[in-house]
Amino acid sequence: MNAVRAPAVVVLVAMAVGAAVFGTGPTSTPDTGVLPPLHAGVSLTAESGDLWFCVGPTVALDGVDERVVTLTSISDEATDGWVTVIGNLGSEVERAFRLEPGARLEIRPGPFVPRATFAGVTVEVPGGRVLVDQRLAGQGSGVGVEVGPCGTITSDVWQVPWATTAQPGNRAMLLLYNPFRAPAIADLRFIGDLGRRETLDRQGVVVAGRSISVFDLSERIPDSSVVSATVDVRVGQVVAARLQIADGSGPDGSSGLALTPGAPEVSPRLFLPGVPGAAGLGSSVVVLNPGDETTELEVLVRPAATEVFVEPYRITLRGRQREVVDLGPDRLDGIGPYSVEVRSLDGVPLAASLVTRQVADGQEGGPAGLSVLPAVGVGATGWRIRLQGRADATLVIANPGATTIATVSLSTTGAEWPAGVPDRFEIDPAGQIQVPVGADGLVLVSASVPVVVVVRRSGPDGRTTALGVAVAGSQARPAP
C-alpha cells in the first residue's frame, strides 16, 4: 500500500469504527432490491455507506506491469474506512485508513499478498463519499491499459458475453471474488465456437469465504474465437470479472489488456453508448441469451444525428447461445458517432458487450486498441467520473429514453472546466453527445432523466472505455 502509516490516534479511531462496522467482514451487499443495479454507485451522504469490490491480477502475473487501486475523497470532511486485500493463495491483510477532504490514497495489492497472481480488494466506507477505481497496465510496449471504477455490488448471477482464446497470443481468465466469510457455491457454463459446454467439474464449484478463484478459459475452451460464460451461484454471492490479454500475434493482430466486470443483470433492453469511430478501430457487439427460450432481437444503431436511419440487425437467438454482430462499414460508413441498443422483441432478458480492437489497417505504432464495455439496462440522473492525468478523456452521454429530451449539466472539481466546451446540453431521445473533458479532475453529471455515461480515454499506453459511477439512488430504467 502506498499510504504512509497514519498517526496512532487516527488508526485507533479507524479501528474503533472497524470494530463496530467491519469486525466480521462484509455480511451483506448494498441494497439493490428497490432500484435496478448499476455496476458502481457512490453514496453522497454520511448516513449511507459503500462497499467497493476490486478484482484483478497482481504484477506477479506474466504480462502485467502495474495494478493500482485508488481511493479518492469527494467529501468535505475526513473519511475513515477499512481496506482488505485477499490473494488467490490464501493470504489476507486488513488496514484502516483516513482520507482528508479531496485526498487520494493509492493501494498496490501485490506487496500485501506475496507470490499471489490475483488479488481481491474490498474497500469499506461507512460514510460514503469516496470513489474507488483501479488502473491495470500491461507489460511491454503496446500491451495496453485498463482504467475504470471498481464495483459496489455482488450478485448470485453473472454473465460474461465475450472473451477469446484464439491462438496464438490470447489469454482469457474468469475471476470470481468472494469477499464474505461464508463460502459460495457456483455453477459455471461456457459457450465456445462449438456451442455450450457444461462439465461436471464446473458444477457446484466452491469459492471459499474471503477468497478469489481463477478459471483459465484458455485451457477450458481452447482456441475459440469467442467464449461466453454464465455464473449461477447456488449459495452466497460473488463478484465476477474477465481478464483478457492479447499480445498482437493473434489471428486479428489486435493487442491490449481488458479487465471487464461481468454483467450482474440481464434485460430485454440494453444500451451501449459511445462506439468509437477512430481510424484503425473495429467494433462488434456480442449478444448472449443466457435463458432457455429462443428470442427474436434487434441490434439498433442510434446515430448522434437522430435524423439518420440505419437498418437494424435482426437476429434469432436460441437459448444458451450467443451471436456476434460486426459493426462494419457496409451499413455504418459516414453516419458519424453512434450508440447501440440491443432489444429483445419478445421480452427475453439478454446480456451484451461492445468489443473494440485495433484492426490490421490501423495506424502503425498507435496505442493498443482492445477495450470491452458491458451493456447496461439502466440509466441514472447523477454520475461521478474521476479523471487521471495519463490520457485525454471524452465523456459520451446517451439518452436511451425513446420519448423525452434529457437536459444535462456538467461541472468539475479539482480542475477548471475546459475552455470553449459547453457545460449544458439537451439530448434528443435515443441521442448522444461527446464532450472532451481533459485529463484530470472530478466531473459531475446531472440529468433531468436517466442517462448512461461512458468515459473513453486515449493515450500513448492505450485506449480504455468504462462506465462512470452512478450516484446511489438516482438509477432508473429509461422510458420505453
Salt bridges, closest charged atoms under 4 A:
GLU66 OE2 - ARG108 NH2 3.35
GLU66 OE1 - ARG135 NH1 2.48
GLU66 OE1 - ARG390 NH1 3.45
GLU77 OE2 - ARG129 NH2 2.97
ASP80 OD1 - ARG98 NE 2.70
GLU92 OE2 - ARG210 NH1 2.49
GLU94 OE2 - ARG210 NH1 2.64
GLU106 OE1 - ARG108 NH1 3.39
ASP133 OD2 - ARG386 NE 2.71
ASP187 OD1 - ARG234 NH2 2.94
ASP193 OD1 - ARG322 NH2 3.27
GLU198 OE1 - ARG189 NE 3.33
GLU198 OE2 - ARG196 NH1 2.80
ASP201 OD2 - ARG202 NH1 3.85
ASP201 OD2 - ARG220 NH2 3.00
ASP232 OD2 - ARG189 NH1 2.50
ASP252 OD2 - ARG357 NH1 2.44
GLU265 OE2 - ARG477 NH2 2.44
ASP292 OD1 - ARG320 NE 3.36
GLU298 OE2 - ARG314 NH1 3.53
GLU341 OE2 - ARG269 NE 2.95
GLU341 OE1 - ARG302 NH2 3.07
GLU341 OE2 - ARG343 NH2 2.88
ASP440 OD1 - ARG104 NH2 3.52
ASP461 OD2 - ARG135 NH2 2.52
